[in-house]
Amino acid sequence: MVLEQCGYHVLQANSGAEGLRLLRSERVHVAIIDFWLPDMDGAELVREIRRQFPEVRIALLTGSTEYLDPKELNVDVVLSKPILPEALQEIVRELLQRGSAAA
């Protein structure tokens, strides 16, 4: 809702498989992925996105209090929940300005 209010077109998936289907049918620039998904873990989904859609920027959202290294997970940024709406807006803006992950 916060990102839509900023003018972004937002798609929502409730599982990793649904997210992959959306990526196949829509042009996506940034994926915000929860680490805990009902059908696969976030790391598995990230591996699949990187394999099929290397140009997509990825923000991994986690409720974990332990440090997760973005480089090890092959994501652009790791976000801790809860995240302030303003911080989410800024991170999405930064990811879009970086261009594609494949660049």
mmCIF file of the C-alpha atoms, coordinates in Angstrom:
data_MODEL
# 
_entry.id   MODEL 
# 
loop_
_atom_site.group_PDB 
_atom_site.id 
_atom_site.type_symbol 
_atom_site.label_atom_id 
_atom_site.label_alt_id 
_atom_site.label_comp_id 
_atom_site.label_asym_id 
_atom_site.label_entity_id 
_atom_site.label_seq_id 
_atom_site.pdbx_PDB_ins_code 
_atom_site.Cartn_x 
_atom_site.Cartn_y 
_atom_site.Cartn_z 
_atom_site.occupancy 
_atom_site.B_iso_or_equiv 
_atom_site.pdbx_formal_charge 
_atom_site.auth_seq_id 
_atom_site.auth_comp_id 
_atom_site.auth_asym_id 
_atom_site.auth_atom_id 
_atom_site.pdbx_PDB_model_num 
ATOM 1   C CA . MET A 1 1   ? 0.000  0.000   0.000   1.00 0.00 ? 1   MET A CA 1 
ATOM 2   C CA . VAL A 1 2   ? 2.821  2.399   0.910   1.00 0.00 ? 2   VAL A CA 1 
ATOM 3   C CA . LEU A 1 3   ? 4.626  1.762   -2.376  1.00 0.00 ? 3   LEU A CA 1 
ATOM 4   C CA . GLU A 1 4   ? 1.417  2.142   -4.394  1.00 0.00 ? 4   GLU A CA 1 
ATOM 5   C CA . GLN A 1 5   ? 0.872  5.548   -2.763  1.00 0.00 ? 5   GLN A CA 1 
ATOM 6   C CA . CYS A 1 6   ? 4.307  6.516   -4.143  1.00 0.00 ? 6   CYS A CA 1 
ATOM 7   C CA . GLY A 1 7   ? 3.168  5.616   -7.648  1.00 0.00 ? 7   GLY A CA 1 
ATOM 8   C CA . TYR A 1 8   ? 4.723  2.161   -7.931  1.00 0.00 ? 8   TYR A CA 1 
ATOM 9   C CA . HIS A 1 9   ? 2.821  -0.674  -9.609  1.00 0.00 ? 9   HIS A CA 1 
ATOM 10  C CA . VAL A 1 10  ? 2.836  -3.412  -6.957  1.00 0.00 ? 10  VAL A CA 1 
ATOM 11  C CA . LEU A 1 11  ? 2.174  -7.101  -7.513  1.00 0.00 ? 11  LEU A CA 1 
ATOM 12  C CA . GLN A 1 12  ? 1.611  -9.463  -4.612  1.00 0.00 ? 12  GLN A CA 1 
ATOM 13  C CA . ALA A 1 13  ? 2.270  -13.178 -4.380  1.00 0.00 ? 13  ALA A CA 1 
ATOM 14  C CA . ASN A 1 14  ? 1.432  -15.377 -1.413  1.00 0.00 ? 14  ASN A CA 1 
ATOM 15  C CA . SER A 1 15  ? 3.960  -18.114 -2.165  1.00 0.00 ? 15  SER A CA 1 
ATOM 16  C CA . GLY A 1 16  ? 7.264  -18.610 -3.921  1.00 0.00 ? 16  GLY A CA 1 
ATOM 17  C CA . ALA A 1 17  ? 5.634  -20.498 -6.785  1.00 0.00 ? 17  ALA A CA 1 
ATOM 18  C CA . GLU A 1 18  ? 3.109  -17.697 -7.279  1.00 0.00 ? 18  GLU A CA 1 
ATOM 19  C CA . GLY A 1 19  ? 5.933  -15.154 -7.232  1.00 0.00 ? 19  GLY A CA 1 
ATOM 20  C CA . LEU A 1 20  ? 7.799  -17.030 -9.958  1.00 0.00 ? 20  LEU A CA 1 
ATOM 21  C CA . ARG A 1 21  ? 4.619  -17.139 -12.073 1.00 0.00 ? 21  ARG A CA 1 
ATOM 22  C CA . LEU A 1 22  ? 4.273  -13.362 -11.714 1.00 0.00 ? 22  LEU A CA 1 
ATOM 23  C CA . LEU A 1 23  ? 7.904  -12.849 -12.714 1.00 0.00 ? 23  LEU A CA 1 
ATOM 24  C CA . ARG A 1 24  ? 7.301  -14.907 -15.848 1.00 0.00 ? 24  ARG A CA 1 
ATOM 25  C CA . SER A 1 25  ? 4.219  -12.908 -16.853 1.00 0.00 ? 25  SER A CA 1 
ATOM 26  C CA . GLU A 1 26  ? 5.041  -9.352  -15.688 1.00 0.00 ? 26  GLU A CA 1 
ATOM 27  C CA . ARG A 1 27  ? 8.019  -7.046  -16.019 1.00 0.00 ? 27  ARG A CA 1 
ATOM 28  C CA . VAL A 1 28  ? 9.422  -6.767  -12.498 1.00 0.00 ? 28  VAL A CA 1 
ATOM 29  C CA . HIS A 1 29  ? 12.312 -4.522  -11.478 1.00 0.00 ? 29  HIS A CA 1 
ATOM 30  C CA . VAL A 1 30  ? 12.415 -5.121  -7.712  1.00 0.00 ? 30  VAL A CA 1 
ATOM 31  C CA . ALA A 1 31  ? 11.288 -8.169  -5.752  1.00 0.00 ? 31  ALA A CA 1 
ATOM 32  C CA . ILE A 1 32  ? 10.730 -7.884  -2.011  1.00 0.00 ? 32  ILE A CA 1 
ATOM 33  C CA . ILE A 1 33  ? 10.809 -11.415 -0.658  1.00 0.00 ? 33  ILE A CA 1 
ATOM 34  C CA . ASP A 1 34  ? 9.958  -12.645 2.813   1.00 0.00 ? 34  ASP A CA 1 
ATOM 35  C CA . PHE A 1 35  ? 12.511 -15.168 4.033   1.00 0.00 ? 35  PHE A CA 1 
ATOM 36  C CA . TRP A 1 36  ? 9.750  -17.454 5.339   1.00 0.00 ? 36  TRP A CA 1 
ATOM 37  C CA . LEU A 1 37  ? 7.334  -18.548 2.621   1.00 0.00 ? 37  LEU A CA 1 
ATOM 38  C CA . PRO A 1 38  ? 4.678  -21.266 2.854   1.00 0.00 ? 38  PRO A CA 1 
ATOM 39  C CA . ASP A 1 39  ? 6.077  -23.407 0.025   1.00 0.00 ? 39  ASP A CA 1 
ATOM 40  C CA . MET A 1 40  ? 9.840  -22.701 0.006   1.00 0.00 ? 40  MET A CA 1 
ATOM 41  C CA . ASP A 1 41  ? 12.330 -20.657 1.943   1.00 0.00 ? 41  ASP A CA 1 
ATOM 42  C CA . GLY A 1 42  ? 13.400 -17.261 0.705   1.00 0.00 ? 42  GLY A CA 1 
ATOM 43  C CA . ALA A 1 43  ? 16.934 -18.417 -0.107  1.00 0.00 ? 43  ALA A CA 1 
ATOM 44  C CA . GLU A 1 44  ? 15.548 -21.070 -2.454  1.00 0.00 ? 44  GLU A CA 1 
ATOM 45  C CA . LEU A 1 45  ? 13.342 -18.487 -4.174  1.00 0.00 ? 45  LEU A CA 1 
ATOM 46  C CA . VAL A 1 46  ? 16.281 -16.088 -4.512  1.00 0.00 ? 46  VAL A CA 1 
ATOM 47  C CA . ARG A 1 47  ? 18.376 -18.806 -6.204  1.00 0.00 ? 47  ARG A CA 1 
ATOM 48  C CA . GLU A 1 48  ? 15.566 -19.454 -8.669  1.00 0.00 ? 48  GLU A CA 1 
ATOM 49  C CA . ILE A 1 49  ? 15.038 -15.751 -9.404  1.00 0.00 ? 49  ILE A CA 1 
ATOM 50  C CA . ARG A 1 50  ? 18.768 -15.214 -9.955  1.00 0.00 ? 50  ARG A CA 1 
ATOM 51  C CA . ARG A 1 51  ? 18.841 -18.195 -12.328 1.00 0.00 ? 51  ARG A CA 1 
ATOM 52  C CA . GLN A 1 52  ? 15.795 -17.156 -14.367 1.00 0.00 ? 52  GLN A CA 1 
ATOM 53  C CA . PHE A 1 53  ? 15.673 -13.359 -13.916 1.00 0.00 ? 53  PHE A CA 1 
ATOM 54  C CA . PRO A 1 54  ? 19.198 -12.068 -13.152 1.00 0.00 ? 54  PRO A CA 1 
ATOM 55  C CA . GLU A 1 55  ? 18.189 -8.468  -13.888 1.00 0.00 ? 55  GLU A CA 1 
ATOM 56  C CA . VAL A 1 56  ? 15.707 -8.277  -10.981 1.00 0.00 ? 56  VAL A CA 1 
ATOM 57  C CA . ARG A 1 57  ? 16.844 -6.451  -7.854  1.00 0.00 ? 57  ARG A CA 1 
ATOM 58  C CA . ILE A 1 58  ? 16.053 -8.395  -4.675  1.00 0.00 ? 58  ILE A CA 1 
ATOM 59  C CA . ALA A 1 59  ? 15.332 -7.183  -1.149  1.00 0.00 ? 59  ALA A CA 1 
ATOM 60  C CA . LEU A 1 60  ? 15.030 -10.012 1.378   1.00 0.00 ? 60  LEU A CA 1 
ATOM 61  C CA . LEU A 1 61  ? 12.731 -9.313  4.315   1.00 0.00 ? 61  LEU A CA 1 
ATOM 62  C CA . THR A 1 62  ? 13.396 -11.178 7.563   1.00 0.00 ? 62  THR A CA 1 
ATOM 63  C CA . GLY A 1 63  ? 12.192 -11.212 11.124  1.00 0.00 ? 63  GLY A CA 1 
ATOM 64  C CA . SER A 1 64  ? 15.426 -12.851 12.259  1.00 0.00 ? 64  SER A CA 1 
ATOM 65  C CA . THR A 1 65  ? 17.608 -11.018 14.740  1.00 0.00 ? 65  THR A CA 1 
ATOM 66  C CA . GLU A 1 66  ? 20.780 -12.681 13.443  1.00 0.00 ? 66  GLU A CA 1 
ATOM 67  C CA . TYR A 1 67  ? 22.904 -11.010 10.772  1.00 0.00 ? 67  TYR A CA 1 
ATOM 68  C CA . LEU A 1 68  ? 22.230 -12.233 7.244   1.00 0.00 ? 68  LEU A CA 1 
ATOM 69  C CA . ASP A 1 69  ? 24.908 -11.344 4.696   1.00 0.00 ? 69  ASP A CA 1 
ATOM 70  C CA . PRO A 1 70  ? 23.413 -10.022 1.436   1.00 0.00 ? 70  PRO A CA 1 
ATOM 71  C CA . LYS A 1 71  ? 26.415 -11.300 -0.551  1.00 0.00 ? 71  LYS A CA 1 
ATOM 72  C CA . GLU A 1 72  ? 26.071 -14.823 0.831   1.00 0.00 ? 72  GLU A CA 1 
ATOM 73  C CA . LEU A 1 73  ? 22.349 -14.828 0.031   1.00 0.00 ? 73  LEU A CA 1 
ATOM 74  C CA . ASN A 1 74  ? 22.923 -13.189 -3.384  1.00 0.00 ? 74  ASN A CA 1 
ATOM 75  C CA . VAL A 1 75  ? 20.476 -10.357 -2.694  1.00 0.00 ? 75  VAL A CA 1 
ATOM 76  C CA . ASP A 1 76  ? 20.860 -6.612  -3.016  1.00 0.00 ? 76  ASP A CA 1 
ATOM 77  C CA . VAL A 1 77  ? 19.747 -5.839  0.521   1.00 0.00 ? 77  VAL A CA 1 
ATOM 78  C CA . VAL A 1 78  ? 18.450 -7.598  3.645   1.00 0.00 ? 78  VAL A CA 1 
ATOM 79  C CA . LEU A 1 79  ? 15.665 -5.771  5.494   1.00 0.00 ? 79  LEU A CA 1 
ATOM 80  C CA . SER A 1 80  ? 14.648 -6.450  9.087   1.00 0.00 ? 80  SER A CA 1 
ATOM 81  C CA . LYS A 1 81  ? 10.990 -6.521  10.077  1.00 0.00 ? 81  LYS A CA 1 
ATOM 82  C CA . PRO A 1 82  ? 9.309  -4.368  11.026  1.00 0.00 ? 82  PRO A CA 1 
ATOM 83  C CA . ILE A 1 83  ? 10.444 -1.763  8.532   1.00 0.00 ? 83  ILE A CA 1 
ATOM 84  C CA . LEU A 1 84  ? 9.249  1.828   8.512   1.00 0.00 ? 84  LEU A CA 1 
ATOM 85  C CA . PRO A 1 85  ? 7.272  2.803   5.390   1.00 0.00 ? 85  PRO A CA 1 
ATOM 86  C CA . GLU A 1 86  ? 9.670  5.662   4.654   1.00 0.00 ? 86  GLU A CA 1 
ATOM 87  C CA . ALA A 1 87  ? 12.661 3.313   4.838   1.00 0.00 ? 87  ALA A CA 1 
ATOM 88  C CA . LEU A 1 88  ? 11.006 0.852   2.459   1.00 0.00 ? 88  LEU A CA 1 
ATOM 89  C CA . GLN A 1 89  ? 10.265 3.657   -0.005  1.00 0.00 ? 89  GLN A CA 1 
ATOM 90  C CA . GLU A 1 90  ? 13.880 4.817   0.105   1.00 0.00 ? 90  GLU A CA 1 
ATOM 91  C CA . ILE A 1 91  ? 15.291 1.325   -0.393  1.00 0.00 ? 91  ILE A CA 1 
ATOM 92  C CA . VAL A 1 92  ? 13.036 0.665   -3.393  1.00 0.00 ? 92  VAL A CA 1 
ATOM 93  C CA . ARG A 1 93  ? 14.030 4.028   -4.866  1.00 0.00 ? 93  ARG A CA 1 
ATOM 94  C CA . GLU A 1 94  ? 17.734 3.180   -4.402  1.00 0.00 ? 94  GLU A CA 1 
ATOM 95  C CA . LEU A 1 95  ? 17.339 -0.279  -5.948  1.00 0.00 ? 95  LEU A CA 1 
ATOM 96  C CA . LEU A 1 96  ? 15.588 1.177   -8.991  1.00 0.00 ? 96  LEU A CA 1 
ATOM 97  C CA . GLN A 1 97  ? 18.347 3.763   -9.415  1.00 0.00 ? 97  GLN A CA 1 
ATOM 98  C CA . ARG A 1 98  ? 21.033 1.067   -9.412  1.00 0.00 ? 98  ARG A CA 1 
ATOM 99  C CA . GLY A 1 99  ? 19.660 -0.434  -12.622 1.00 0.00 ? 99  GLY A CA 1 
ATOM 100 C CA . SER A 1 100 ? 19.544 -4.138  -13.292 1.00 0.00 ? 100 SER A CA 1 
ATOM 101 C CA . ALA A 1 101 ? 21.357 -6.630  -11.096 1.00 0.00 ? 101 ALA A CA 1 
ATOM 102 C CA . ALA A 1 102 ? 22.911 -8.143  -14.222 1.00 0.00 ? 102 ALA A CA 1 
ATOM 103 C CA . ALA A 1 103 ? 24.646 -4.848  -15.105 1.00 0.00 ? 103 ALA A CA 1 
# 
